[in-house]
Amino acid sequence: MASNASKTSKGKSQEQIIAGFQELRQQQRMLASKISEIEMDMKEHELVAETLKEVDANRKCYRMVGGVLVERTVSDVLPALINNKEQMAKLIESFKKKLEAKGADINKYRETHDVKIRGEESRETTDQQKESKPGGVLVANDS
C-alpha cells in the first residue's frame, strides 16, 4: 500500500479508506453473528414446541417473560412459542437480505477504492497457475 500522506481522487487518505472498509466488514460480521444467534434461539423454540405438542394442554408449564418466570398452561404457551418462532424466521430473512446488501456494499467499496486484501492476490495467482498447468498423465513410449 502507498504512504500515509497519499490521497485518492475522492480526498480520502489511505487510512480513512482502510477504516471505512474495516467498519463495513465489522457490520457484516455483526449481522452474521446476530443471524446465528437468532437461528439458535429459533431451534430452541422449535424443540420446546415439539415437546409441548405431545403434552396434555391443561398441564402446567413455566415460561420466562421479561426475566420473570410465569406459570401458564401448555395451551397458553404453545401458540405463543409458535408465533415467536415464525417472527424469528421473518427476522432471519430480513437480516439475510441486509447481509447480502452489506456484502454488495463491501464489494462496491473495494472496487471504488481499489482495496486489496493480503493473501488474496497470491491465492488468485495460484488458482490461475493450477488452471494453466496441463493435467495429463505421462506415458512411456515403447518404441
ZATORLUM-716113 format. One line per field, with one value per atom (N, C-alpha, C): residue number from 1; residue in one letter; atom name; x, y, z. Coordinates in Angstrom, 2 decimals, always signed. Layout:
N
seq: [NUM;...] .
type: [a;...] .
atom: [CA;...] .
c1: [X;...] .
c2: [Y;...] .
c3: [Z;...] .
END
This chain:
143
seq: [1;1;1;2;2;2;3;3;3;4;4;4;5;5;5;6;6;6;7;7;7;8;8;8;9;9;9;10;10;10;11;11;11;12;12;12;13;13;13;14;14;14;15;15;15;16;16;16;17;17;17;18;18;18;19;19;19;20;20;20;21;21;21;22;22;22;23;23;23;24;24;24;25;25;25;26;26;26;27;27;27;28;28;28;29;29;29;30;30;30;31;31;31;32;32;32;33;33;33;34;34;34;35;35;35;36;36;36;37;37;37;38;38;38;39;39;39;40;40;40;41;41;41;42;42;42;43;43;43;44;44;44;45;45;45;46;46;46;47;47;47;48;48;48;49;49;49;50;50;50;51;51;51;52;52;52;53;53;53;54;54;54;55;55;55;56;56;56;57;57;57;58;58;58;59;59;59;60;60;60;61;61;61;62;62;62;63;63;63;64;64;64;65;65;65;66;66;66;67;67;67;68;68;68;69;69;69;70;70;70;71;71;71;72;72;72;73;73;73;74;74;74;75;75;75;76;76;76;77;77;77;78;78;78;79;79;79;80;80;80;81;81;81;82;82;82;83;83;83;84;84;84;85;85;85;86;86;86;87;87;87;88;88;88;89;89;89;90;90;90;91;91;91;92;92;92;93;93;93;94;94;94;95;95;95;96;96;96;97;97;97;98;98;98;99;99;99;100;100;100;101;101;101;102;102;102;103;103;103;104;104;104;105;105;105;106;106;106;107;107;107;108;108;108;109;109;109;110;110;110;111;111;111;112;112;112;113;113;113;114;114;114;115;115;115;116;116;116;117;117;117;118;118;118;119;119;119;120;120;120;121;121;121;122;122;122;123;123;123;124;124;124;125;125;125;126;126;126;127;127;127;128;128;128;129;129;129;130;130;130;131;131;131;132;132;132;133;133;133;134;134;134;135;135;135;136;136;136;137;137;137;138;138;138;139;139;139;140;140;140;141;141;141;142;142;142;143;143;143] .
type: [m;m;m;a;a;a;s;s;s;n;n;n;a;a;a;s;s;s;k;k;k;t;t;t;s;s;s;k;k;k;g;g;g;k;k;k;s;s;s;q;q;q;e;e;e;q;q;q;i;i;i;i;i;i;a;a;a;g;g;g;f;f;f;q;q;q;e;e;e;l;l;l;r;r;r;q;q;q;q;q;q;q;q;q;r;r;r;m;m;m;l;l;l;a;a;a;s;s;s;k;k;k;i;i;i;s;s;s;e;e;e;i;i;i;e;e;e;m;m;m;d;d;d;m;m;m;k;k;k;e;e;e;h;h;h;e;e;e;l;l;l;v;v;v;a;a;a;e;e;e;t;t;t;l;l;l;k;k;k;e;e;e;v;v;v;d;d;d;a;a;a;n;n;n;r;r;r;k;k;k;c;c;c;y;y;y;r;r;r;m;m;m;v;v;v;g;g;g;g;g;g;v;v;v;l;l;l;v;v;v;e;e;e;r;r;r;t;t;t;v;v;v;s;s;s;d;d;d;v;v;v;l;l;l;p;p;p;a;a;a;l;l;l;i;i;i;n;n;n;n;n;n;k;k;k;e;e;e;q;q;q;m;m;m;a;a;a;k;k;k;l;l;l;i;i;i;e;e;e;s;s;s;f;f;f;k;k;k;k;k;k;k;k;k;l;l;l;e;e;e;a;a;a;k;k;k;g;g;g;a;a;a;d;d;d;i;i;i;n;n;n;k;k;k;y;y;y;r;r;r;e;e;e;t;t;t;h;h;h;d;d;d;v;v;v;k;k;k;i;i;i;r;r;r;g;g;g;e;e;e;e;e;e;s;s;s;r;r;r;e;e;e;t;t;t;t;t;t;d;d;d;q;q;q;q;q;q;k;k;k;e;e;e;s;s;s;k;k;k;p;p;p;g;g;g;g;g;g;v;v;v;l;l;l;v;v;v;a;a;a;n;n;n;d;d;d;s;s;s] .
atom: [N;CA;C;N;CA;C;N;CA;C;N;CA;C;N;CA;C;N;CA;C;N;CA;C;N;CA;C;N;CA;C;N;CA;C;N;CA;C;N;CA;C;N;CA;C;N;CA;C;N;CA;C;N;CA;C;N;CA;C;N;CA;C;N;CA;C;N;CA;C;N;CA;C;N;CA;C;N;CA;C;N;CA;C;N;CA;C;N;CA;C;N;CA;C;N;CA;C;N;CA;C;N;CA;C;N;CA;C;N;CA;C;N;CA;C;N;CA;C;N;CA;C;N;CA;C;N;CA;C;N;CA;C;N;CA;C;N;CA;C;N;CA;C;N;CA;C;N;CA;C;N;CA;C;N;CA;C;N;CA;C;N;CA;C;N;CA;C;N;CA;C;N;CA;C;N;CA;C;N;CA;C;N;CA;C;N;CA;C;N;CA;C;N;CA;C;N;CA;C;N;CA;C;N;CA;C;N;CA;C;N;CA;C;N;CA;C;N;CA;C;N;CA;C;N;CA;C;N;CA;C;N;CA;C;N;CA;C;N;CA;C;N;CA;C;N;CA;C;N;CA;C;N;CA;C;N;CA;C;N;CA;C;N;CA;C;N;CA;C;N;CA;C;N;CA;C;N;CA;C;N;CA;C;N;CA;C;N;CA;C;N;CA;C;N;CA;C;N;CA;C;N;CA;C;N;CA;C;N;CA;C;N;CA;C;N;CA;C;N;CA;C;N;CA;C;N;CA;C;N;CA;C;N;CA;C;N;CA;C;N;CA;C;N;CA;C;N;CA;C;N;CA;C;N;CA;C;N;CA;C;N;CA;C;N;CA;C;N;CA;C;N;CA;C;N;CA;C;N;CA;C;N;CA;C;N;CA;C;N;CA;C;N;CA;C;N;CA;C;N;CA;C;N;CA;C;N;CA;C;N;CA;C;N;CA;C;N;CA;C;N;CA;C;N;CA;C;N;CA;C;N;CA;C;N;CA;C;N;CA;C;N;CA;C;N;CA;C;N;CA;C;N;CA;C;N;CA;C;N;CA;C;N;CA;C;N;CA;C;N;CA;C;N;CA;C;N;CA;C;N;CA;C;N;CA;C;N;CA;C;N;CA;C;N;CA;C;N;CA;C] .
c1: [+0.83;+0.00;+0.88;+0.31;+1.07;+1.30;+2.04;+2.34;+1.09;+1.17;+0.02;-0.37;+0.58;+0.31;-0.43;-0.47;-1.11;-2.62;-3.20;-4.65;-5.22;-6.46;-7.13;-7.84;-8.49;-9.18;-10.35;-10.90;-12.04;-11.59;-10.29;-9.80;-9.66;-9.85;-9.69;-8.27;-7.72;-6.40;-6.52;-5.41;-5.39;-5.92;-5.57;-6.04;-7.55;-8.12;-9.57;-10.28;-9.69;-10.26;-10.24;-9.12;-9.00;-9.96;-10.08;-11.00;-12.44;-12.79;-14.14;-14.41;-13.42;-13.55;-13.68;-12.87;-12.94;-14.30;-14.84;-16.16;-17.24;-17.19;-18.16;-18.06;-16.83;-16.64;-17.12;-16.90;-17.37;-18.90;-19.55;-21.01;-21.51;-20.80;-21.17;-21.02;-19.93;-19.73;-20.81;-21.21;-22.24;-23.58;-23.90;-25.14;-25.11;-23.98;-23.86;-23.96;-23.37;-23.43;-24.86;-25.57;-26.96;-27.84;-27.61;-28.37;-28.14;-26.90;-26.56;-27.24;-27.21;-27.83;-29.34;-29.99;-31.44;-31.79;-30.97;-31.22;-31.14;-30.19;-30.10;-31.33;-31.77;-32.98;-34.19;-34.26;-35.38;-35.40;-34.23;-34.15;-34.59;-34.23;-34.68;-36.20;-36.77;-38.23;-38.88;-38.28;-38.81;-38.79;-37.69;-37.55;-38.58;-38.76;-39.73;-41.14;-41.45;-42.78;-43.08;-42.11;-42.30;-42.54;-41.84;-42.02;-43.39;-43.83;-45.12;-46.32;-46.13;-47.23;-47.68;-46.77;-47.07;-47.62;-47.71;-48.12;-49.59;-50.27;-51.65;-51.76;-52.77;-52.92;-53.19;-53.72;-54.02;-52.88;-51.80;-50.66;-49.96;-49.46;-48.73;-47.37;-46.98;-45.60;-45.18;-43.90;-43.36;-42.67;-42.85;-42.27;-41.60;-40.43;-39.70;-40.22;-40.77;-41.28;-40.59;-39.72;-39.02;-38.20;-37.61;-36.78;-37.56;-38.88;-39.73;-40.31;-40.21;-40.76;-42.25;-43.06;-44.51;-45.10;-46.07;-46.74;-47.92;-47.97;-49.03;-49.43;-50.33;-50.66;-50.06;-49.95;-49.39;-50.22;-51.54;-52.42;-52.17;-51.67;-51.35;-49.97;-49.04;-47.65;-47.38;-47.95;-47.64;-47.93;-49.11;-49.32;-48.34;-47.97;-47.00;-45.63;-45.24;-43.95;-43.93;-45.01;-45.08;-45.04;-45.77;-45.77;-44.37;-43.69;-42.33;-41.39;-41.54;-40.69;-40.90;-42.15;-42.45;-41.87;-41.96;-41.39;-39.87;-39.25;-37.80;-37.41;-38.20;-37.91;-37.97;-38.96;-39.07;-37.88;-37.49;-36.35;-35.06;-34.89;-33.71;-33.67;-34.81;-34.86;-34.50;-35.00;-34.68;-33.18;-32.60;-31.16;-30.34;-30.80;-30.05;-30.04;-31.15;-31.19;-30.23;-30.21;-29.28;-27.84;-27.57;-26.23;-25.79;-26.68;-26.36;-26.10;-26.92;-26.73;-25.40;-25.05;-23.77;-22.60;-22.73;-21.70;-21.53;-22.65;-22.58;-21.94;-22.26;-21.64;-20.13;-19.72;-18.28;-17.59;-18.19;-17.59;-17.50;-18.54;-18.55;-17.46;-17.34;-16.32;-14.92;-14.74;-13.43;-13.09;-14.08;-13.84;-13.58;-14.37;-14.25;-12.88;-12.42;-11.18;-10.00;-10.20;-9.15;-8.48;-9.32;-8.82;-8.44;-7.23;-6.75;-6.55;-6.90;-6.73;-5.48;-4.65;-3.42;-3.74;-2.95;-3.13;-4.12;-4.97;-5.97;-5.33;-4.38;-3.73;-2.95;-2.24;-1.46;-2.37;-3.55;-4.50;-5.03;-5.32;-5.82;-4.76;-3.51;-2.47;-2.23;-2.30;-2.11;-3.27;-4.49;-5.63;-5.45;-4.95;-4.72;-3.60;-2.59;-1.50;-1.99;-2.85;-3.38;-4.20;-4.97;-5.79;-4.93;-3.80;-2.98;-2.08;-1.85;-0.99;-1.73;-1.02;-1.65;-1.80;-2.93;-3.18;-3.09;-2.31;-2.23;-1.37;-1.40;-0.62;+0.56;+1.73;+2.92;+2.94;+3.16;+3.20;+4.51;+5.20;+6.47;+6.17;+6.93;+6.80;+7.55;+6.95;+7.58;+8.21;+8.76;+9.33;+10.81] .
c2: [-1.17;+0.00;+1.24;+2.35;+3.58;+4.23;+5.35;+6.02;+6.66;+7.00;+7.58;+8.95;+9.67;+11.01;+11.02;+9.89;+9.86;+9.99;+10.65;+10.87;+10.26;+9.76;+9.25;+10.39;+10.09;+11.13;+11.72;+11.01;+11.50;+12.24;+12.37;+13.13;+12.34;+11.06;+10.25;+9.71;+9.70;+9.12;+7.61;+6.97;+5.51;+4.95;+5.62;+5.17;+5.28;+6.35;+6.53;+5.46;+5.12;+4.08;+2.75;+2.42;+1.16;+1.13;+2.25;+2.31;+2.12;+2.72;+2.55;+1.10;+0.48;-0.92;-1.82;-1.56;-2.35;-2.19;-0.99;-0.73;-1.54;-1.55;-2.33;-3.82;-4.31;-5.73;-6.06;-5.14;-5.35;-5.39;-4.52;-4.54;-5.85;-6.35;-7.62;-8.76;-8.76;-9.80;-9.75;-8.55;-8.40;-8.95;-8.67;-9.21;-10.74;-11.29;-12.75;-13.36;-12.71;-13.19;-13.14;-12.08;-11.94;-13.00;-13.27;-14.32;-15.65;-15.95;-17.22;-17.33;-16.25;-16.24;-16.47;-15.80;-15.94;-17.34;-17.89;-19.26;-20.26;-20.08;-20.97;-20.84;-19.60;-19.39;-20.02;-19.90;-20.47;-21.99;-22.62;-24.07;-24.49;-23.69;-23.99;-23.89;-22.85;-22.70;-23.90;-24.32;-25.45;-26.73;-26.95;-28.13;-28.13;-26.99;-26.89;-27.07;-26.47;-26.60;-28.06;-28.76;-30.18;-31.00;-30.67;-31.39;-31.11;-29.86;-29.49;-30.01;-30.30;-30.83;-32.20;-32.93;-34.27;-34.27;-33.09;-32.97;-32.53;-32.91;-32.52;-30.99;-30.43;-28.98;-28.28;-28.99;-28.36;-28.46;-29.08;-29.25;-27.91;-27.72;-26.50;-26.50;-25.33;-25.16;-23.74;-23.51;-22.21;-21.58;-20.26;-19.52;-18.27;-17.97;-16.77;-15.60;-14.59;-13.39;-12.19;-11.56;-10.38;-10.62;-11.79;-12.09;-12.63;-12.79;-13.31;-14.65;-15.63;-16.96;-16.94;-17.24;-17.17;-18.56;-18.89;-20.19;-20.04;-20.92;-20.93;-22.37;-22.56;-23.91;-24.10;-25.34;-25.65;-25.00;-24.99;-24.40;-22.90;-22.22;-20.80;-20.57;-21.43;-21.22;-21.66;-22.76;-23.33;-22.36;-21.71;-20.76;-19.59;-19.13;-18.04;-18.48;-19.72;-20.25;-20.33;-20.83;-20.98;-19.60;-18.65;-17.29;-16.68;-16.86;-16.33;-16.96;-18.25;-18.94;-18.37;-18.11;-17.53;-16.13;-15.35;-14.00;-14.05;-15.03;-15.18;-15.54;-16.38;-16.76;-15.53;-14.67;-13.44;-12.51;-12.43;-11.59;-12.10;-13.41;-14.00;-13.67;-13.79;-13.46;-11.99;-11.13;-9.70;-9.46;-10.11;-9.96;-10.55;-11.63;-12.21;-11.26;-10.58;-9.60;-8.45;-8.00;-6.93;-7.39;-8.67;-9.22;-9.24;-9.65;-9.65;-8.23;-7.28;-5.89;-5.36;-5.74;-5.30;-5.89;-7.14;-7.75;-7.01;-6.62;-5.84;-4.49;-3.87;-2.59;-2.74;-3.81;-4.05;-4.24;-5.03;-5.24;-3.93;-3.12;-1.83;-0.92;-0.91;-0.11;-0.55;-1.88;-2.42;-1.99;-2.05;-1.66;-0.16;+0.62;+2.07;+2.54;+1.97;+2.43;+1.49;+0.50;-0.44;-1.07;-1.64;-2.27;-3.71;-4.07;-5.45;-6.04;-7.30;-8.00;-8.84;-8.81;-9.60;-11.07;-11.73;-13.16;-13.47;-12.51;-12.74;-12.82;-11.94;-11.92;-13.21;-13.68;-14.90;-16.10;-16.10;-17.19;-17.19;-15.98;-15.89;-16.35;-15.99;-16.38;-17.89;-18.49;-19.94;-20.68;-20.13;-20.73;-20.66;-19.53;-19.38;-20.31;-20.49;-21.38;-22.83;-23.21;-24.57;-24.82;-23.79;-23.94;-24.03;-23.34;-23.31;-24.54;-25.28;-26.45;-27.60;-28.30;-29.47;-30.57;-31.22;-32.25;-33.65;-33.82;-35.12;-36.12;-37.33;-38.42;-38.70;-38.86;-39.17;-40.68;-41.04;-42.44;-42.68;-43.71;-44.02;-44.62;-44.17;-44.72;-46.04;-47.06;-48.37;-48.52;-47.50;-47.66;-47.80] .
c3: [+0.00;+0.00;+0.00;-0.42;-0.56;+0.79;+0.80;+2.05;+2.64;+3.92;+4.61;+4.08;+3.49;+3.01;+1.68;+0.99;-0.32;-0.19;-1.18;-1.19;-2.47;-2.37;-3.55;-4.24;-5.35;-6.09;-5.31;-4.36;-3.57;-2.33;-2.10;-0.99;+0.30;+0.27;+1.47;+1.53;+2.73;+2.88;+2.90;+2.76;+2.75;+4.08;+5.18;+6.49;+6.61;+6.04;+6.08;+5.26;+4.12;+3.26;+3.99;+4.60;+5.33;+6.51;+7.22;+8.36;+7.89;+6.77;+6.22;+5.84;+5.23;+4.83;+6.06;+7.07;+8.31;+8.98;+8.96;+9.55;+8.82;+7.50;+6.72;+7.05;+7.14;+7.46;+8.87;+9.81;+11.18;+11.21;+10.47;+10.40;+9.80;+8.79;+8.17;+9.17;+9.93;+10.95;+12.02;+12.43;+13.45;+12.95;+11.69;+11.12;+11.09;+10.66;+10.60;+11.99;+12.97;+14.35;+14.87;+14.57;+15.02;+14.35;+13.08;+12.38;+13.06;+13.37;+14.02;+15.38;+16.14;+17.47;+17.39;+16.45;+16.30;+15.81;+14.91;+14.44;+15.58;+16.50;+17.65;+18.55;+18.79;+19.58;+18.91;+17.59;+16.85;+16.98;+16.92;+17.08;+18.48;+19.49;+20.86;+20.95;+20.35;+20.35;+19.66;+18.56;+17.80;+18.65;+19.34;+20.18;+21.31;+21.97;+23.05;+22.52;+21.38;+20.79;+20.44;+19.87;+19.54;+20.79;+21.86;+23.12;+23.72;+23.67;+24.26;+23.47;+22.19;+21.39;+21.89;+22.51;+22.99;+24.42;+25.04;+26.44;+26.50;+27.58;+27.82;+27.83;+27.17;+27.02;+28.34;+29.35;+30.64;+31.65;+31.25;+32.15;+32.39;+33.62;+33.96;+33.27;+32.86;+32.38;+32.74;+32.70;+33.10;+31.91;+31.83;+30.73;+31.27;+30.72;+31.13;+30.29;+30.98;+30.31;+30.92;+30.17;+30.65;+31.91;+32.03;+33.19;+34.37;+34.21;+35.29;+34.85;+35.73;+35.43;+35.73;+34.73;+34.84;+34.66;+35.52;+35.40;+34.44;+33.45;+32.45;+32.19;+31.25;+30.80;+29.42;+29.03;+27.71;+26.62;+26.79;+25.77;+25.61;+26.66;+26.57;+25.95;+26.29;+25.89;+24.46;+24.04;+22.72;+21.57;+21.51;+20.41;+20.43;+21.63;+21.73;+21.22;+21.55;+21.06;+19.54;+18.99;+17.53;+16.86;+17.43;+16.90;+16.98;+18.11;+18.26;+17.24;+17.00;+16.03;+14.63;+14.29;+12.97;+12.84;+13.91;+13.89;+13.75;+14.40;+14.29;+12.86;+12.22;+10.83;+9.93;+10.14;+9.35;+9.61;+10.87;+11.24;+10.61;+10.58;+9.96;+8.47;+7.80;+6.37;+6.14;+7.01;+6.91;+7.10;+8.10;+8.34;+7.20;+6.61;+5.48;+4.30;+4.05;+2.97;+3.27;+4.54;+4.93;+4.77;+5.10;+4.98;+3.52;+2.62;+1.20;+0.70;+1.15;+0.75;+1.27;+2.49;+3.07;+2.29;+1.85;+1.02;-0.29;-0.89;-2.13;-1.88;-0.74;-0.39;-0.24;+0.40;+0.60;-0.74;-1.63;-2.94;-3.73;-3.65;-4.34;-3.76;-2.45;-1.77;-2.19;-2.26;-2.67;-4.09;-4.99;-6.38;-6.49;-5.77;-5.83;-5.35;-4.24;-3.62;-3.89;-4.74;-5.12;-3.89;-3.01;-1.79;-2.09;-1.70;-1.85;-0.47;-0.33;+0.95;+0.85;+1.90;+1.89;+1.73;+0.91;+0.69;-0.42;-0.74;-1.78;-3.16;-3.44;-4.74;-4.97;-3.95;-4.12;-4.34;-3.69;-3.88;-5.31;-5.85;-7.21;-8.21;-7.99;-8.93;-8.86;-7.69;-7.61;-8.27;-8.16;-8.84;-10.35;-10.83;-12.27;-12.73;-11.91;-12.26;-12.33;-11.41;-11.42;-12.68;-13.10;-14.30;-15.55;-15.58;-16.79;-16.92;-15.83;-15.91;-16.59;-17.46;-18.07;-17.01;-17.00;-16.00;-16.58;-17.66;-18.33;-17.58;-18.05;-17.46;-18.38;-17.81;-18.61;-18.88;-20.13;-20.52;-21.27;-20.93;-21.60;-22.98;-23.97;-25.33;-25.44;-26.00;-26.14;-27.51;-28.10;-29.43;-29.42] .
END
